[in-house]
C-alpha cells in the first residue's frame, strides 16, 4: 500500500515541478469518454488505496495551493504549494503520516511508521528518489539522478515476490508449455460457447492480481524505453538483475508486445491509460463502454454455476486489453471483428457471486495449433467458437 501511494505522490510531485499542463489520466478519460463510466479496475490502477477517501478540497491563494483529501485531520491528505515549495501530508498522525515537500531543495516524500518501515521520495536537481523499506527488504524507486532515467527495485527477504514467467494464454500465436497447462490458473477460464447458458457449471479460479503496478501518466511513460533492443538499459533503470525471474518476466512482456499479430486482429501495447483509450476508440469509435470481471471476494478453485441473465454485448467488434506482468501497468490490446462479448452472472459453490466478462472467438483458424485452449478443450483450430472469461484486471471495450 505504501509503495503504491508513493508512486502517486511521486508523479504528483513531478507534475508540480515540471509545471506540465497535460491532463491527468482520469481527466483524459472524462474528456475523451464523457458518457462512459470508468470500471473499478481502472480506478484501482489510478488511485490505489485512496479511492475510499470521502472529500477533497483545493485552495489557491497568495499563500500557494492547498489540497486536502481525507476523513478529517487524523487520516487526511494535504498538499501545499507556495513560495516555500510543496507540502503533502497524508496519514494518521505523525507516526504513520506521509509528507511531500517541494522547494528549492527539491521534493521530499516520507511515508511510513517510523524510520524502519518508512517511505521517502526526493525530487530535486538530482532527480526523484523513492525508498520504501521494512526490516529485511523493501522497495526503492529513483527517477532522474546522476544516471538519469527510472530505477525501481522491489524485494522482501521474508516474503519473496512470486513472478509468473511464461507467455500469456490470451495471446494466441504461442504454443502452451506443460507448466502452463498444469499450473496456470487462467487455463481454467477457457470454455466452448455452446456451454454458455444458465445452469451450466464450470470449475474456475478468479485470481486476484496482487501486483501493485499502476498506470503512469502518458507524458512519463513515453520517456521510459520499451523495446527488446533496449532491454539491458531497461533492466538497469529498474535495478533488475539480468537472468532473474523479474528480468524474464519483463523480457516476455516486451517480446509479446513486439511479436507478430495473427491474421484478422490488430494489436497494440498500451503503456498508459491515455494510449489505451486512443487505440480502442480509434478502432471501434467513441460510443463505447469498458467492462471487466468483478468478483465479490477471492475464493479458491471451485465450481461456479451460470445464473440467469447472460448478456450479449452489442456488435461483433471489440478491443480486449490484457494486463501484462511489468513494473508499471502495460496492457496488450487487440481488436478483432470475429468475437462476441458477454457479461455472465456466476454463483460459486460457496455462494460467492461474480459478474464475469467473457469473450468468444468465432474464428480460431490462425491460432497456434498447440495453443493451450485447443489442448484443454480437445478441439482443433477453426472448428468451433472458443471462449474465455477474463481475469479481474483485464478490460473489454465494446460498442454501446
N, C-alpha and C positions, 0 to 999 in steps of 0.2 A: 504494500500500500504506500509506504513512504517513498519508495523508488518511483512509483507511478506519479505521485503528487509532485515530486521534484522535477520530473520531465515537464509537467505542465508549467510549473513555476519557472523553470529554466528558459523555456521558449517564450513565456510571457516577458521575462526579463530581456531576452534577445530582441523581442519586438519593440520594447520600450527603448532600448539602447540604440537600435538601428533606425528608430522613428519611421517604420515602414507603414504605408497607408493601405497595404493589401488587406483584403477581407480575411477574417478567421475562417477555418473550415466550416464552423456552424453558420456563420454569416453567409458564406458562399452557398451552402445548402439552401438557406432561406431565399437567397437572391435567384438561384438557378431553378429551384423547385419549390415555389411558394405554396403550392397546393398538395405537396407530398409530405406526409408525416415521416419523421425520422425514426427508423427502427431502434429498439432498445440496444441492440448490439452495436450500432454506430454510436449512440450516446455514450455507451460504456467505454468505447475506444477514444472518445474525445475528452470525457471528464471522469476518469476512473476515480472511485471513492469520493466523488464530490457531487454526484447527481442528486443526492437527497437533501442538499442544502435548501433552506426554506426561503431565503431572501437575499437580495443583492442590492447594494446602494453604491452610487458613484457620485462623488462631489468634485467639481473642478472650480478652483478659485485662485486667488493670489497666492495662497499657500501651496498650490500644486494640485494634484489629483488624489482623491481618496476613494478606494473601493472597499466595501465591507460586505462580506458574504458569510452567513452562518447563523447559528441558533443562539444569538446573544454573545456577550463578550467571552464567556468561558471557552466556546468552541468556534468562534468566528474566524473570519479571514479578512485582513485589511491590507490595502495597498496604498501607499502614499508616494506621490511624485511631486517634487518641488525643487527648490534651489539646493536643498540638502541631498537630493537624489530620490531614489525609490525605496519604499519600505513595504514589505509584505509580511504580515504576521498571521499565521494560522495555527490553531491548536488549543488544547485545553490547559491554558495557563503556561507559565514559563517552562516547567519541566518537560512538557511534551509539545511545545509550540514549534512554529515554523516562521522564519523571518527571512525576508529578502531585502537587501539594501543596494541601491544603485546610486552612485555618485561619482565623484572624480576618481575615487579609488576603484571603481568598478561595481559589480553586483555581488552580493553575498546572500546565499540562501542557507538557512540552517534549520533542519527538521529532525526531531528525534527525542528520545527520552534520555537526555543526558549525553555526555560525551561517548560512552561506549557504543550506543546504538544510534547515534545521530546521523543526520544527513546534511551535507553542506554543498552549496552551489556558489561558485565565484565567477563573476563575469567582469572582465576589465581589459586592459590593453593586452594582457596575456591570453585572452580567450575566455571560455566558460569552463568551469570545472564542477562536477557533481561527485560527491563522495558519500556513500551510504555504507556504514559499517556496523556489523554486530560482532561480538567476540567470535573469532574463528572464521570470519568470512565477510562478505558484503558486496557492494556494487559501487563502481566508480565510473563516472562519465566525464569526459573532457571535450569541450568544443573550442577549437582555436588553439591558443597557446603557442609555444615556440615552434612546434612541429606543424601547426595548422590542422584543420580538419576536425573529425569527431572521433572520440575514443570511448568505448563502452567496455566495462569489464564486470561480469556478474559471477559470483561464486559463493558457495556456502560449504564450508568443510563438513558441518554436521548434517546439512540437508542438501545432498547433491542435486544438481539440475538434471532432470530427465529430458533427454533430447531424442526425438524420433528421427532417425536417419533413413531416408528412402524416398522414392518418388510418390507423389500424391496419387491415390486411386482415382481422383477426379480429373486427371489428365490422361487422355485416352490413347496416346501413342506409345505408352510404355508397357512392357511385359511385367507381370507380377512376379515377385520373389516368393520363395517358400515362407520366409519370415513374415512377409506382409500377409499372405493368405491365412496364416495361423495366429498371428499376433496383433494385427492392426484392427482395432475395434470398428473402424469405418467400413470394413469389408461387409459387416452385417447389415449395412444400410442399403445394399443393393437388393432389388426385387424385380419381378415381372409386372408389367402394367395390368395384366389380367387378374392379379391378386389385389388390386387397389379397389376394394369395395368394403362396405360396412360388414362388421363381424369377422372379417379376415384377421388372422393372428400372425404376428411376426415377433421373433426374438431380436431385440435391439438393445443397443447401449449408446445413449446420447452422452458423450463425454463432455466434460467441461474443460475448456482450454484454460489452463492455469497460467499461461504466459501473460506477461504484463505489457506486451507490445501495443503501442498506441499509434494513432495517426500523427505524422509530422505535418506541420503546415507546408504547403507546396513550395513556398519560397525557400524553405530549409531543406526539404527532401531533394530538390533539384541540385543542391550543392554537393550532395553525397554521391560518389561514384557507385554505379550498379551495373557491372558488366564483368564477364569472365576474364577479360584481359586486364582488369583492374583488381582481380581477386587478392593478390598479395597486399596491395595498398589498402583494400577494404579491411582485410583481416588485421592489418597493423593499426588502422584507425580505430577499430573496435576492440583492440587488445585481445584478439583471439589467436590461440596458438595454431599454426598450420598443422593439419593432420588430426586435430582434435575432433570430437563429436560435433562441437559447435561449428567448427570450420566446415565439416562435411555437410551439415545442415544448410549453412549459408550457400555453399557451392551448389548443392542440389537445387535450391530455390532459384538461383541465378540461371542454372542450366535449363530448368523447366521454363523459365521466362524467355530464354533465348532459343528454345527448341522450335522445331517446325510445327506449324499448325496443321491439323488434319483437314481433309477435304470437307468443305461445307461449313467451316467455322472461321471466325475472325477472333484473334486473341490479343490480349494486351495486359501487361503487368502494371497495375496502378500503385505508385509509391506514395500516394496521398489521397485523401478523400476527394479533393477537388478534381484530380485527374480521373478518378473512378466515375464521378458524376459526368464529366465531359465525355468520356468514352461511351458510357451507357446511353446517354441522351443522344449522342451523335448516331447511334445505331438504331434506336427504337423510338426516338422522339422524346419530347419533354413532358408529355402527358403520361407519366409513369407512376408506378408505385414500387417501393422496395419492401420485400418481405424476407423473413428469416424464421428459423425454428426457435420456439420458446418452450421450455420445459419447466414445470412447477418447481421441481427440486432435482438434485442429482441422485441417480439411482444406479445400481449395478446392472449388469446384463440381465434382462428379464423379458417376459412375454408381454407384448402390447397388443391390444385389440383396436381395430379401426372402428371409430364410432360413426354415427350418422352425421351428415353434414360435410362430406368431402366436396371441396370447391375447386372447380377448374378455372384457372385464371384466363383472362382474355387473350386471344390471339395465339399464334404459334411462334412468335418471335420473343426471344428473351435474352438477357445477358446474365450469366451466372458468374459470381465473383467468389473465389475460394481463398480463404485466409491462408497465407503461407507461413512457414517457420522462418522467422527472421527477427533481428533485434528490434525493429520497428515495423509497423503494420504495412505489409505488402499483400496485395490481392491479385491473384491470377484470374482475369476475367475473360470469358469467351462468349461470343454471340453466335447463336445458331438459329436457323429457321426450321429445324426439324426436331423441335422439342415441344413438350406440353408441360405446363407448370400447374401444380396443385397445392392447396393448403389442406392438410389432412389432420383431423382430430383423432387423438390416440388416448387410450387409457391403459395404464400399466397394471400388472397383476397386483401391485401393492396400492393401487388407487391413484397413483400419480398421473396427472393429466398433462398432455402436451399438444401443441399445435405445430405440426412439422411441415416445413416446405419440402416438396418433392418435385423432382424433375424427371420426366420420361423422355428418352431419346428414341425417336421413331426410325432413325437410320443409323445403324452402328457398323455399316459395311467398311468404313475407313478406319475403324479402331484396330489397335494391335490385336491379332487373334489370340494372344496369350494374356490379354488384359484380365485383371482379377475378376471382373464381372462375369466373363464367359466361363471362368474356371469354377466359380462358386455356384453359378446358376445352371451350369451344364447346357449352355446353348451356343450356337455358332454366330459369328458376326453377320449382321444384316438380316437375321431371320425374324426376330420378334422385338417389340419395343422393350428396352431395358430402363428401369427407373432406379432412382436412389433418393433417400432422404438426405437433407443437408445437415451437417453439424451446426451447432448453435452460433458459431461465429462466421458463417458464410451468408452471402446475400444474393437474392434473386431480384433482378429488375424486370418487370413485365409492364406491358401496356395496360392502361386503365380501360 
